[in-house]
Amino acid sequence: MIMMRRSPWLIALFAAALLVGGGIALVRHLLPPAATPAAADPVQAQRADAFLDLLDAGRYDEALAMGSPRLREALAGGKLQKVWETLPQQLGARQARGPVRGEAIDGHPILTASLRFGLTALDARISFDADGLIDGFRLVPAQTPTTPAAPVSTERYAETAIAVGSPDGDLPGLLTLPAGSDRVPGVVLVHGSGPHDRDETIGPNKPFRDLAHGLAERGIAVLRYDKRTKVAPQRFSGGDFTVEEEVVADALAAVALLRKRPEVDPARIFVVGHSLGAMLAPRIAERDRQIAGLVLLAAPATRIEDAVLRQSRYLAQLNGTPDAETEAALAELERQRDRIGRLADAADDGTPLMLGLPRRYWLDLNAYDAIAAARRSDRPLLIVQGEADYQVTAEDDFARWREAFGENPRVRLIGYPGLSHLLMPAGDRPGPADYARAGHVADVVIADIAGWIAQTPGSP
């Protein structure tokens, strides 16, 4: 799931680059600082609500008049209007605005209201100065917890609750088992970037649930779990971490857990990774050489900082020619991209890096080459690509995988015309709106994955 957040890397690579006018990044961090419930000052809560009412009414000058001089300067020149009116274009129509509630970040009070859009939800965070003027206004991924997927049972499969252990606490999930079978192949699903739940929920879509149920109907056990960045966001907010803590360690723990299940053949455990999870699947297999094979869904082959810039440029032109402010924002993003490329040779001066990710995270990723790691492995690979994916593209990423492995007998590559990053049908002009429409992973994709697993022998 790559936004200037999470999401949007947002939102998957998804969490993509979320661009707004004036060079303002709505979401500055992959994981924003965690807020805790706190008592709301009633006067400030009323003023925060009035501020949001003015934005909804299009009365931007009046809204700006409620701000401090610093805020008015930062959002002058139509920037506030452009931010507010761009949101539904990028995230789908807004469905609801929640009541203002009191919270605190590191002891500092804020007022927060949740904004629910078709694609995702944001928290509008508002803070006040000593004179009662609005001095801070941020839009970040909503902290509102989603209802965990409950176990489902049908005639063809049954689910049971399960937990994957991590240093930051158990990661709750589900094990989906085919009915009436034992010693079946098993799959661990590995998420894209961002704080995903067990279903990798994106708007109304749940690609991991589709995969789990569809593979179980075809005789394959599937383990999926809530990602550690969702279960323990405080561990990552402003912290020093790499993909080891974000993805790799927990995927390895899930593989080890699935291998112990008596219903599953321990020699036929497969890793199915999506987006960031697909890119890291060869690294996971290097750490556990008993993994029988890898399925890479929408696997990045280019450097992440290059992908962020590429996606941002695509999104910027999606609704017409970018204006001067957007071009300036893209130029700044390009400078950030170049800085990431030189990071290993530069001293740490404390300057925030692209997506708000820590220096160690970028150094780790820049030292990793997914294609090279896959070449070092002797495990069978299935590489799957939606050809209408604007985040991980057929032209930039899948072409590199094909060039590296197109003649390799242990690797199968399949492209699917018209499918998006979620391997669901995309619109005529692929974009974030695709994720706001309810869909399902294409049946042919699930059937091809299941058929490949059925034909792939177990680990030695």
TIKOLDREN-275762 format. One record per atom (N, C-alpha, C): x, y, z. Coordinates in steps of 0.02 Angstrom, whole numbers, padded with zeros to 5 digits, always signed. Layout:
N
XYZ...
# end
This chain:
460
+00018-00021+00000+00000+00000+00000+00039+00045+00000+00118+00215-00093+00166+00262-00067+00133+00329-00068+00107+00353-00013+00086+00422-00013+00135+00458+00031+00129+00525+00032+00169+00559+00081+00134+00548+00145+00126+00505+00160+00109+00465+00215+00111+00396+00188+00056+00370+00228+00039+00305+00206-00007+00307+00148+00017+00306+00172-00005+00307+00138+00003+00331+00143-00012+00322+00098-00008+00324+00068+00044+00332+00066+00246+00298+00116+00226+00259+00063+00164+00238+00073+00087+00269+00066+00027+00265+00079+00005+00234+00061-00004+00286+00076-00060+00248+00086-00038+00188+00063+00008+00091+00021+00034+00039-00009+00078+00057-00060+00140+00017-00063+00167+00076-00094+00110+00120-00088+00072+00116-00039+00003+00131-00040-00009+00181+00010-00004+00177+00031-00007+00229+00060+00034+00264+00026+00065+00304-00073+00084+00342-00129+00097+00411-00107+00111+00455-00152+00125+00523-00130+00061+00563-00135+00040+00590-00080-00021+00629-00079-00001+00702-00089-00014+00729-00147+00007+00797-00163-00050+00845-00154-00035+00903-00128-00084+00956-00125-00049+01020-00148-00088+01071-00160-00060+01133-00185-00017+01167-00132+00024+01213-00157+00064+01253-00112+00122+01216-00082+00136+01157-00107+00192+01120-00080+00179+01094-00010+00117+01090+00011+00101+01066+00079+00090+00991+00076+00125+00954+00117+00112+00882+00122+00060+00873+00176+00002+00849+00157-00051+00840+00207-00029+00792+00261+00003+00740+00241+00025+00690+00289+00100+00686+00285+00133+00706+00337+00205+00715+00334+00243+00653+00354+00211+00606+00386+00247+00548+00412+00210+00485+00391+00247+00432+00382+00216+00367+00371+00170+00352+00429+00192+00365+00489+00151+00358+00549+00155+00423+00588+00101+00460+00594+00103+00524+00630+00111+00511+00704+00132+00562+00742+00137+00553+00815+00071+00528+00844+00076+00478+00887+00016+00449+00916-00015+00498+00966-00081+00504+00964-00118+00547+01011-00154+00503+01061-00161+00529+01122-00197+00494+01175-00258+00535+01195-00312+00503+01217-00372+00540+01237-00356+00589+01294-00387+00648+01293-00377+00698+01344-00439+00741+01348-00447+00775+01403-00505+00820+01411-00499+00878+01362-00554+00897+01331-00554+00952+01283-00575+01016+01318-00538+01069+01305-00559+01135+01327-00622+01153+01289-00678+01166+01324-00741+01175+01288-00741+01235+01240-00707+01289+01259-00704+01348+01215-00664+01331+01152-00606+01298+01162-00566+01280+01104-00602+01230+01060-00636+01183+01090-00674+01134+01050-00726+01168+01007-00760+01217+01036-00811+01254+00997-00779+01293+00940-00720+01323+00952-00686+01360+00900-00658+01314+00846-00634+01256+00866-00610+01207+00816-00667+01184+00771-00725+01172+00801-00783+01152+00762-00804+01207+00714-00802+01269+00738-00820+01326+00696-00771+01333+00637-00707+01322+00650-00656+01325+00598-00672+01274+00543-00687+01213+00562-00703+01161+00512-00769+01177+00477-00818+01206+00512-00880+01227+00479-00866+01278+00424-00821+01326+00438-00805+01377+00388-00771+01345+00327-00727+01296+00339-00696+01262+00283-00748+01226+00241-00794+01192+00274-00846+01156+00237-00891+01203+00197-00899+01263+00223-00942+01313+00189-00904+01351+00135-00840+01338+00128-00801+01373+00078-00783+01444+00098-00787+01460+00162-00772+01527+00187-00700+01528+00214-00653+01523+00168-00584+01511+00187-00551+01572+00219-00569+01632+00195-00540+01692+00225-00561+01698+00298-00624+01682+00313-00647+01685+00382-00612+01632+00425-00601+01573+00395-00566+01521+00431-00494+01543+00446-00461+01573+00397-00393+01597+00408-00390+01651+00461-00442+01691+00466-00443+01744+00516-00443+01717+00587-00460+01654+00596-00458+01623+00663-00388+01600+00681-00341+01606+00634-00274+01580+00645-00225+01631+00671-00170+01606+00696-00115+01649+00717-00081+01678+00656-00040+01731+00665-00003+01758+00607+00038+01705+00571+00068+01660+00609+00109+01608+00578+00067+01562+00534+00009+01543+00558-00035+01499+00519-00062+01536+00458-00081+01600+00467-00109+01638+00410-00057+01644+00355+00005+01655+00374+00058+01662+00324+00070+01595+00287+00069+01540+00325+00083+01475+00295+00028+01453+00246-00034+01474+00259-00091+01449+00219-00123+01504+00177-00089+01560+00169-00116+01616+00129-00112+01599+00054-00140+01644+00014-00135+01638-00058-00175+01581-00087-00229+01561-00054-00271+01508-00080-00248+01438-00062-00195+01433-00023-00169+01366-00006-00218+01326+00035-00250+01358+00084-00297+01323+00126-00355+01297+00085-00381+01338+00040-00436+01316-00003-00415+01257-00046-00355+01261-00074-00333+01208-00119-00325+01142-00081-00298+01146-00021-00291+01086+00020-00359+01054+00032-00406+01095+00054-00471+01068+00075-00510+01040+00016-00506+01074-00041-00545+01053-00099-00512+00997-00139-00447+00986-00126-00413+00931-00160-00427+00864-00127-00444+00864-00063-00454+00802-00026-00503+00754-00060-00565+00776-00076-00611+00728-00107-00589+00705-00176-00549+00746-00211-00525+00725-00276-00476+00666-00270-00437+00667-00217-00386+00615-00208-00411+00556-00167-00458+00568-00121-00478+00516-00073-00550+00494-00081-00586+00518-00132-00656+00502-00139-00699+00550-00099-00764+00552-00115-00809+00599-00082-00809+00589-00006-00814+00645+00029-00815+00639+00102-00883+00614+00124-00882+00565+00169-00943+00534+00191-00967+00558+00259-00920+00580+00301-00940+00601+00368-00883+00642+00399-00903+00686+00446-00856+00721+00489-00877+00709+00561-00831+00681+00600-00848+00664+00669-00845+00725+00715-00870+00718+00776-00868+00773+00824-00796+00787+00847-00785+00848+00868-00719+00867+00894-00708+00833+00962-00649+00805+00971-00632+00771+01033-00564+00796+01058-00553+00790+01122-00490+00811+01151-00439+00756+01149-00377+00773+01131-00321+00726+01131-00258+00764+01153-00205+00725+01161-00140+00755+01178-00085+00717+01143-00033+00754+01123+00027+00724+01094+00086+00747+01136+00119+00699+01168+00175+00715+01212+00155+00768+01264+00094+00764+01288+00071+00810+01340+00042+00875+01315+00045+00888+01249+00020+00950+01221-00051+00940+01196-00099+00981+01217-00169+00970+01199-00182+00987+01125-00225+00948+01094-00249+00961+01027-00323+00945+01025-00357+00971+00974-00427+00953+00960-00428+00915+00895-00465+00861+00893-00463+00816+00835-00534+00801+00811-00544+00801+00745-00606+00778+00715-00588+00730+00658-00621+00674+00655-00608+00625+00602-00649+00640+00540-00616+00635+00482-00647+00647+00417-00647+00582+00379-00705+00555+00363-00709+00491+00328-00722+00504+00254-00675+00482+00212-00681+00487+00140-00692+00417+00110-00706+00415+00046-00718+00351+00014-00659+00304+00018-00598+00332+00012-00538+00291+00012-00511+00277+00081-00511+00327+00123-00480+00320+00189-00509+00372+00236-00484+00373+00296-00504+00424+00345-00444+00463+00368-00454+00528+00379-00402+00572+00406-00425+00601+00471-00378+00617+00514-00391+00655+00574-00368+00727+00563-00414+00774+00572-00396+00845+00571-00375+00865+00641-00312+00882+00650-00284+00900+00715-00274+00975+00719-00303+01007+00770-00302+01080+00777-00275+01097+00845-00227+01143+00847-00199+01165+00911-00204+01241+00915-00202+01267+00976-00211+01338+00989-00150+01367+01024-00138+01432+01013-00084+01465+01050-00111+01496+01114-00068+01531+01150-00088+01559+01215-00141+01614+01208-00148+01643+01148-00198+01695+01137-00264+01667+01112-00270+01600+01109-00332+01569+01086-00340+01567+01011-00285+01579+00974-00287+01576+00901-00263+01507+00878-00291+01485+00822-00270+01421+00794-00199+01428+00768-00154+01387+00795-00083+01393+00778-00057+01330+00743-00097+01278+00740-00077+01217+00707-00137+01183+00675-00127+01159+00613-00180+01124+00578-00148+01070+00536-00159+01007+00555-00129+00950+00520-00184+00901+00501-00174+00868+00445-00217+00814+00423-00174+00751+00419-00191+00701+00459-00149+00640+00464-00194+00579+00458-00167+00521+00445-00207+00460+00444-00246+00451+00509-00309+00434+00504-00352+00429+00563-00329+00373+00609-00331+00386+00674-00314+00336+00723-00373+00293+00743-00433+00311+00719-00492+00275+00740-00484+00201+00724-00491+00158+00775-00480+00087+00762-00536+00058+00719-00516+00012+00675-00566-00024+00636-00586-00088+00672-00645-00112+00658-00668-00174+00689-00631-00233+00659-00595-00272+00699-00558-00328+00671-00605-00378+00636-00580-00406+00582-00619-00456+00546-00630-00517+00592-00691-00538+00597-00709-00596+00638-00701-00660+00598-00689-00716+00632-00684-00780+00596-00748-00796+00558-00740-00825+00499-00796-00843+00456-00791-00918+00442-00847-00951+00440-00848-01023+00422-00899-01034+00366-00879-01075+00318-00924-01095+00264-00916-01171+00256-00950-01198+00207-00943-01269+00193-00874-01286+00167-00838-01236+00141-00775-01250+00108-00714-01230+00149-00723-01188+00200-00667-01170+00243-00693-01145+00310-00648-01144+00358-00664-01118+00425-00606-01077+00450-00621-01023+00487-00570-00979+00513-00567-00983+00589-00507-00974+00614-00497-00972+00686-00450-00915+00703-00462-00884+00761-00419-00829+00783-00350-00856+00800-00299-00817+00785-00230-00837+00798-00190-00774+00810-00134-00779+00843-00092-00720+00857-00020-00735+00840+00012-00688+00806+00083-00693+00790+00121-00652+00842+00169-00682+00874+00207-00648+00926+00257-00598+00896+00262-00539+00928+00312-00489+00908+00339-00457+00971+00398-00426+00968+00426-00392+01026+00382-00337+01054+00335-00312+01013+00291-00258+01035+00221-00283+01051+00214-00348+01062+00149-00377+01080+00122-00421+01025+00074-00462+01043+00044-00508+00994+00008-00470+00939+00014-00497+00878-00020-00470+00820-00079-00515+00804-00139-00493+00819-00198-00537+00809-00211-00548+00735-00236-00607+00720-00250-00623+00650-00297-00681+00645-00300-00709+00585-00345-00765+00571-00308-00818+00531-00323-00881+00546-00300-00938+00507-00361-00967+00471-00358-00968+00404-00412-00994+00363-00392-01063+00338-00431-01114+00357-00414-01183+00341-00466-01214+00296-00445-01249+00242-00493-01284+00200-00531-01337+00240-00594-01346+00225-00635-01394+00262-00615-01465+00242-00613-01509+00291-00605-01580+00280-00537-01601+00252-00486-01561+00263-00419-01579+00237-00367-01571+00291-00313-01608+00284-00256-01597+00327-00192-01603+00286-00138-01579+00315-00072-01577+00283-00077-01540+00215-00111-01484+00216-00120-01445+00155-00063-01394+00149-00051-01367+00090-00003-01312+00084-00027-01252+00125+00020-01211+00146+00003-01152+00186+00034-01089+00157+00000-01033+00168+00022-00968+00143+00021-00918+00199+00073-00876+00203+00074-00818+00246+00070-00756+00201+00021-00713+00215+00013-00651+00177+00053-00595+00210+00092-00559+00170+00135-00506+00195+00115-00439+00163+00098-00391+00206+00068-00328+00185+00114-00282+00145+00082-00233+00113+00117-00175+00087+00131-00126+00143+00158-00068+00124+00177-00018+00174+00116+00014+00205+00127+00041+00266+00071+00072+00302+00046+00027+00357+00007+00055+00403-00018+00016+00461-00080-00025+00444-00071-00079+00407-00127-00119+00382-00155-00167+00435-00220-00181+00427-00250-00234+00466-00240-00301+00429-00269-00353+00458-00259-00421+00431-00287-00429+00360-00337-00387+00342-00368-00392+00276-00335-00345+00226-00284-00307+00248-00255-00254+00207-00310-00208+00181-00354-00187+00226-00412-00146+00208-00391-00080+00179-00418-00064+00121-00406+00000+00087-00473+00024+00062-00502+00076+00094-00569+00096+00077-00617+00038+00089-00661+00023+00042-00707-00033+00051-00677-00100+00031-00614-00101+00012-00584-00161-00016-00541-00198+00035-00542-00264+00030-00505-00306+00077-00469-00361+00037-00414-00343+00005-00381-00392-00039-00355-00454-00003-00331-00447+00059-00306-00506+00093-00363-00553+00114-00420-00526+00130-00478-00570+00143-00497-00608+00080-00497-00573+00023-00513-00607-00040-00465-00663-00053-00400-00650-00043-00350-00702-00055-00358-00760-00007-00368-00745+00057-00374-00798+00107-00433-00844+00092-00491-00814+00078-00550-00856+00066-00544-00892-00001-00519-00857-00052-00513-00889-00117-00463-00946-00119-00406-00938-00085-00357-00992-00083-00381-01050-00040-00414-01034+00016-00440-01088+00059-00492-01130+00022-00533-01098-00019-00582-01136-00059-00548-01183-00108-00484-01169-00122-00446-01210-00169-00395-01255-00133-00406-01265-00067-00367-01315-00031-00302-01290+00000-00296-01224+00012-00234-01196+00039-00249-01158+00103-00212-01172+00156-00220-01137+00220-00187-01069+00214-00217-01018+00246-00191-00949+00241-00190-00917+00310-00132-00889+00328-00125-00851+00390-00116-00777+00372-00159-00735+00401-00152-00662+00393-00159-00630+00462-00127-00573+00471-00123-00543+00538-00120-00467+00532-00137-00433+00586-00131-00360+00589-00057-00342+00591-00038-00293+00551+00032-00273+00548+00053-00238+00612+00117-00244+00629+00141-00215+00692+00133-00139+00693+00139-00107+00635+00130-00035+00633+00059-00014+00649+00011-00060+00643-00057-00046+00663-00068-00062+00737-00041-00118+00759-00052-00140+00827-00014-00096+00878+00046-00075+00860+00088-00037+00906+00116+00025+00871+00073+00072+00849+00098+00130+00811+00147+00173+00851+00140+00173+00917+00186+00213+00958+00257+00190+00951+00267+00127+00933+00334+00099+00925+00370+00132+00865+00331+00155+00816+00361+00180+00755+00356+00255+00747+00313+00287+00785+00304+00359+00778+00366+00397+00801+00401+00426+00753+00461+00464+00770+00520+00422+00792+00514+00355+00786+00566+00311+00810+00617+00292+00757+00665+00252+00777+00718+00229+00733+00704+00156+00716+00685+00143+00654+00666+00074+00636+00682+00063+00562+00680+00000+00542+00689-00019+00472+00634-00067+00453+00637-00094+00392+00587-00143+00371+00594-00208+00411+00649-00217+00446+00655-00277+00489+00600-00277+00540+00591-00219+00575+00538-00214+00626+00470-00205+00594+00467-00171+00538+00402-00157+00506+00372-00219+00474+00414-00261+00443+00388-00316+00401+00421-00383+00415+00488-00385+00408+00523-00449+00400+00517-00494+00461+00532-00468+00520+00532-00510+00580+00464-00542+00592+00411-00504+00582+00344-00531+00596+00323-00582+00543+00343-00571+00481+00328-00621+00429+00363-00687+00445+00425-00683+00467+00461-00744+00486+00428-00779+00544+00404-00740+00593+00369-00770+00650+00304-00803+00627+00269-00773+00580+00207-00802+00554+00221-00867+00517+00275-00869+00478+00293-00931+00443+00307-00986+00493+00345-00970+00545+00362-01020+00596+00300-01045+00632+00253-00999+00645+00190-01018+00678+00148-01064+00634+00143-01047+00570+00103-01088+00524+00134-01157+00515+00200-01160+00516+00235-01224+00506+00219-01273+00562+00201-01248+00620+00187-01292+00678+00115-01319+00678+00073-01292+00636+00003-01314+00636-00002-01385+00608-00037-01430+00643-00042-01499+00620-00080-01506+00554-00123-01457+00538-00163-01462+00477-00122-01445+00414-00062-01417+00425-00023-01389+00369+00040-01430+00357+00056-01440+00294+00118-01475+00275+00177-01428+00287+00221-01442+00335+00275-01394+00351+00325-01385+00294+00327-01431+00247+00373-01424+00190+00343-01384+00133+00280-01361+00141+00247-01325+00086+00217-01260+00112+00260-01220+00144+00241-01153+00168+00265-01102+00117+00220-01059+00094+00235-01009+00044+00223-00939+00073+00263-00891+00049+00252-00821+00067+00222-00786+00007+00165-00753+00018+00132-00713-00033+00135-00640-00010+00178-00600-00042+00186-00531-00022+00156-00483-00072+00129-00428-00046+00099-00377-00088+00138-00311-00081+00157-00282-00138+00190-00217-00139+00255-00219-00098+00260-00180-00044+00320-00183-00003+00333-00254+00021+00280-00290+00039+00288-00360+00060+00315-00404+00005+00296-00389-00058+00324-00427-00114+00397-00410-00125+00414-00346-00119+00484-00326-00127+00528-00360-00076+00502-00370-00015+00542-00398+00039+00537-00474+00043+00494-00505+00004+00487-00578+00007+00553-00614-00005+00594-00595-00055+00658-00630-00062+00703-00623-00001+00700-00567+00033+00739-00557+00094+00713-00603+00149+00647-00611+00153+00618-00656+00203+00640-00728+00188+00641-00747+00124+00660-00815+00106+00734-00828+00120+00776-00777+00115+00847-00786+00132+00855-00803+00206+00810-00780+00247+00814-00791+00319+00783-00858+00340+00739-00885+00299+00708-00949+00313+00710-00991+00249+00761-01033+00244+00772-01070+00182+00726-01131+00175+00682-01141+00223+00632-01194+00217+00568-01170+00183+00563-01106+00169+00505-01080+00132+00504-01113+00064+00445-01138+00044+00441-01178-00018+00441-01135-00080+00416-01074-00077+00412-01032-00135+00383-00964-00118+00388-00917-00166+00367-00849-00155+00319-00827-00210+00267-00791-00191+00222-00759-00238+00228-00684-00227+00249-00648-00279+00259-00576-00275+00203-00541-00312+00161-00505-00275+00105-00468-00304+00123-00394-00307+00125-00366-00368+00142-00295-00377+00207-00279-00341+00260-00311-00362+00324-00305-00327+00366-00248-00355+00384-00199-00314+00427-00145-00338+00496-00173-00358+00523-00146-00412+00591-00164-00433+00635-00103-00437+00604-00043-00433+00642+00019-00433+00653+00041-00361+00698+00089-00351+00710+00116-00284+00647+00152-00260+00634+00147-00195+00573+00174-00168+00569+00250-00178+00624+00285-00168+00621+00358-00176+00605+00377-00248+00628+00337-00296+00610+00349-00366+00536+00335-00377+00510+00283-00346+00439+00266-00353+00395+00320-00323+00415+00349-00266+00377+00403-00236+00371+00462-00284+00427+00481-00314+00427+00537-00360+00386+00521-00423+00393+00461-00448+00356+00442-00508+00281+00443-00495+00259+00416-00439+00188+00416-00422+00163+00486-00412+00203+00528-00380+00183+00597-00367+00172+00635-00432+00217+00625-00479+00210+00658-00544+00147+00633-00580+00134+00570-00575+00074+00543-00608+00011+00573-00577+00008+00574-00510-00051+00601-00477-00060+00675-00490-00004+00711-00495-00007+00783-00506-00039+00800-00573-00030+00758-00624-00058+00774-00689-00124+00738-00702-00148+00701-00653-00208+00660-00664-00269+00703-00680-00273+00761-00648-00332+00805-00658-00315+00867-00699-00263+00863-00739-00245+00919-00781-00172+00939-00773-00153+00993-00804-00084+01016-00801-00068+01044-00732-00015+01020-00699+00001+01046-00632+00016+01120-00634-00006+01156-00582+00008+01227-00578+00078+01238-00550+00097+01302-00544+00165+01319-00523+00179+01294-00453+00130+01297-00408+00142+01275-00339+00153+01200-00336+00114+01163-00375+00123+01091-00377+00191+01073-00408+00210+01109-00460+00276+01097-00490+00332+01110-00440+00322+01161-00398+00372+01175-00347+00375+01119-00296+00316+01092-00278+00314+01036-00232+00349+00975-00261+00340+00963-00326+00373+00907-00359+00449+00918-00361+00469+00979-00372+00541+00994-00373+00572+00982-00305+00536+00999-00252+00561+00986-00185+00564+00911-00172+00515+00874-00196+00515+00802-00188+00574+00771-00226+00590+00800-00284+00648+00775-00322+00713+00788-00283+00717+00845-00251+00777+00859-00210+00781+00809-00152+00724+00793-00122+00724+00743-00068+00746+00675-00095+00722+00658-00155+00742+00594-00186+00817+00591-00195+00845+00645-00222+00918+00646-00234+00956+00641-00168+00930+00672-00116+00964+00670-00051+00965+00598-00024+00910+00562-00033+00909+00492-00012+00963+00452-00047+00972+00465-00111+01023+00429-00149+01094+00441-00125+01106+00500-00093+01173+00517-00069+01180+00505+00006+01131+00475+00036+01128+00471+00109+01188+00435+00139+01210+00381+00107+01265+00341+00135+01330+00381+00139+01337+00432+00098+01398+00471+00096+01392+00538+00132+01334+00550+00163+01323+00615+00195+01316+00607+00270+01338+00659+00306+01331+00659+00379+01258+00669+00397+01239+00644+00455+01170+00652+00480+01164+00721+00511+01129+00767+00475+01121+00834+00501+01053+00845+00533+01014+00791+00541+00949+00796+00573+00893+00820+00529+00906+00834+00466+00853+00858+00421+00803+00801+00409+00737+00815+00415+00687+00762+00402+00694+00735+00331+00685+00670+00324+00693+00637+00260+00626+00622+00229+00627+00601+00166+00566+00587+00129+00519+00541+00168+00455+00559+00167+00402+00522+00200+00408+00523+00276+00455+00562+00303+00463+00564+00375+00495+00501+00403+00523+00459+00359+00553+00396+00382+00623+00408+00408+00645+00368+00457+00711+00379+00487+00768+00363+00439+00825+00392+00453+00885+00382+00412+00902+00308+00405+00899+00272+00461+00917+00201+00460+00871+00161+00414+00808+00181+00409+00761+00147+00365+00783+00154+00292+00801+00216+00272+00822+00228+00203+00889+00194+00188+00936+00197+00234+01000+00164+00223+00991+00089+00213+00947+00059+00252+00933-00012+00246+00903-00028+00178+00852+00010+00157+00820-00003+00093+00867+00009+00035+00909+00060+00040+00954+00075-00015+01008+00022-00024+01020-00016+00028+01070-00070+00024+01038-00136+00001+00972-00134-00011+00937-00196-00029+00914-00193-00102+00925-00247-00138+00904-00254-00207+00862-00317-00212+00796-00308-00222+00751-00365-00222+00767-00415-00278+00784-00389-00337+00800-00434-00392+00863-00473-00377+00913-00440-00350+00975-00475-00333+00962-00529-00280+00920-00513-00230+00904-00562-00178+00867-00621-00208+00822-00608-00255+00785-00662-00288+00831-00705-00330+00882-00675-00360+00931-00714-00400+00971-00761-00355+00986-00738-00294+01026-00780-00249+00987-00841-00224+00921-00837-00227+00879-00891-00201+00871-00946-00253+00858-01006-00228+00840-01060-00274+00766-01078-00268+00727-01036-00233+00656-01050-00222+00615-01031-00284+00564-01069-00299+00518-01051-00355+00485-00984-00341+00474-00946-00396+00443-00880-00391+00384-00875-00439+00329-00846-00415+00274-00824-00458+00269-00748-00450+00277-00712-00505+00276-00639-00503+00214-00615-00541+00171-00579-00506+00105-00560-00531+00101-00484-00535+00074-00458-00590+00071-00386-00601+00004-00365-00633-00030-00317-00601-00087-00285-00634-00060-00234-00683-00081-00238-00745-00052-00195-00797-00081-00125-00797-00132-00112-00756-00159-00045-00747-00139-00016-00679-00087-00043-00650-00061-00020-00585-00019+00043-00596-00040+00100-00566-00002+00161-00575+00050+00171-00521+00051+00128-00470+00099+00134-00416+00161+00092-00428+00150+00028-00438+00204-00017-00460+00186-00036-00532+00223-00010-00579+00199-00012-00648+00228-00069-00689+00190-00088-00740+00213-00139-00786+00274-00115-00825+00275-00049-00840+00329-00022-00882+00395-00014-00843+00390+00004-00779+00451+00018-00740+00473-00041-00698+00426-00074-00664+00443-00126-00616+00438-00196-00646+00380-00214-00672+00370-00281-00699+00418-00295-00756+00433-00244-00796+00480-00253-00851+00549-00273-00825+00569-00246-00768+00634-00264-00739+00633-00336-00714+00578-00357-00683+00573-00427-00662+00575-00473-00723+00540-00452-00775+00539-00494-00835+00608-00499-00867+00644-00443-00869+00711-00444-00897+00757-00489-00857+00748-00489-00790+00792-00529-00747+00775-00603-00749+00710-00620-00756+00689-00690-00746+00646-00719-00802+00639-00682-00857+00594-00705-00909+00613-00772-00939+00677-00790-00936+00699-00855-00964+00716-00905-00910+00702-00890-00848+00720-00933-00792+00664-00984-00779+00677-01048-00783+00624-01098-00776+00593-01102-00707+00627-01076-00655+00598-01079-00588+00552-01020-00574+00545-00974-00623+00506-00913-00613+00451-00910-00665+00390-00894-00641+00334-00882-00686+00312-00810-00677+00302-00774-00731+00279-00705-00729+00212-00700-00765+00163-00666-00733+00096-00659-00763+00074-00586-00756+00056-00555-00812+00027-00489-00812-00048-00493-00826-00086-00450-00794-00159-00451-00801-00183-00383-00826-00205-00379-00889-00230-00315-00915-00289-00289-00874-00289-00223-00863-00346-00191-00831-00350-00196-00757-00301-00229-00724-00304-00236-00651-00258-00185-00617-00279-00164-00559-00246-00111-00521-00193-00140-00474-00166-00096-00432-00118-00116-00381-00147-00167-00333-00213-00166-00324-00246-00215-00281-00267-00277-00320-00248-00281-00384-00268-00337-00428-00343-00342-00434-00374-00283-00434-00445-00274-00446-00453-00231-00508-00513-00230-00540-00522-00190-00600-00508-00116-00587-00469-00085-00632-00453-00014-00628-00497+00026-00675-00500+00092-00663-00538+00135-00707-00501+00150-00771-00532+00188-00815-00501+00205-00879-00437+00244-00868-00437+00288-00817-00376+00324-00797-00360+00303-00726-00319+00252-00718-00306+00227-00650-00285+00282-00602-00310+00278-00541-00294+00328-00490-00322+00309-00423-00315+00353-00374-00340+00338-00306-00414+00323-00304-00453+00350-00351-00525+00337-00350-00540+00263-00359-00495+00226-00390-00505+00154-00398-00511+00119-00331-00474+00144-00281-00474+00111-00216-00536+00129-00175-00571+00182-00195-00632+00202-00160-00692+00162-00184-00685+00127-00241-00740+00085-00267-00732+00014-00241-00787-00014-00217-00785-00082-00191-00770-00131-00247-00724-00177-00234-00706-00228-00282-00678-00289-00248-00656-00336-00288-00626-00398-00262-00566-00417-00305-00518-00449-00274-00462-00476-00312-00490-00522-00366-00466-00513-00427-00493-00551-00484-00486-00626-00473-00540-00663-00489-00540-00735-00479-00483-00769-00516-00466-00744-00576-00413-00776-00614-00346-00770-00578-00335-00716-00541-00273-00708-00504-00269-00761-00449-00323-00768-00412-00324-00817-00357-00316-00887-00385-00351-00902-00440-00345-00969-00470-00274-00982-00494-00242-00932-00523-00173-00942-00547-00125-00953-00489-00134-00916-00434-00091-00926-00375-00100-00996-00348-00164-01017-00340-00178-01083-00313-00150-01138-00358-00158-01130-00424-00132-01180-00470-00056-01185-00468-00023-01128-00462+00051-01128-00458+00074-01162-00394+00041-01147-00337+00059-01180-00274+00048-01255-00278-00006-01276-00309-00021-01348-00315+00033-01384-00354+00064-01348-00402+00114-01380-00445+00185-01373-00418+00193-01335-00364+00260-01322-00339+00279-01371-00284+00333-01406-00290+00352-01455-00239+00372-01420-00174+00372-01459-00120+00390-01432-00056+00465-01420-00050+00484-01388+00005+00555-01375+00017+00590-01440+00032+00656-01443+00019+00693-01505+00031+00692-01525+00105
# end
